[in-house]
């Protein structure tokens, strides 16, 4: 039986409609792939509190967690990951890549230009769908 990991990811957006994307470093599993920043949910934490903590640890900024985006389970070769994603907004600080090799603000309609970690792809699709709907209604 493969190891199962429950993680949470932040779809952080700015006032221009760009999304913060993080490239996994050489020290991480799946190096070079892009993902939504976040991390493991600790025992006793809700996904939202885990997300606030992880973003503070990983990017050194504070976020406000918004609406739910996607809940995906993906089976990799050596582990299974359940990734729950939420929209989020930075309320304090500027994101800095401490664990990732790169951070990049990408317009939502260009998210497909990055090579995403497989578990993040359903959330990417949902974000493009949601943002397109939002953009069209304005």
Helices and strands as residue ranges (DSSP letters): E 3-12, E 18-23, E 34-35, E 38-40, H 47-59, E 62-75, E 79-92, E 102-107, G 108-113, G 118-120, H 121-137
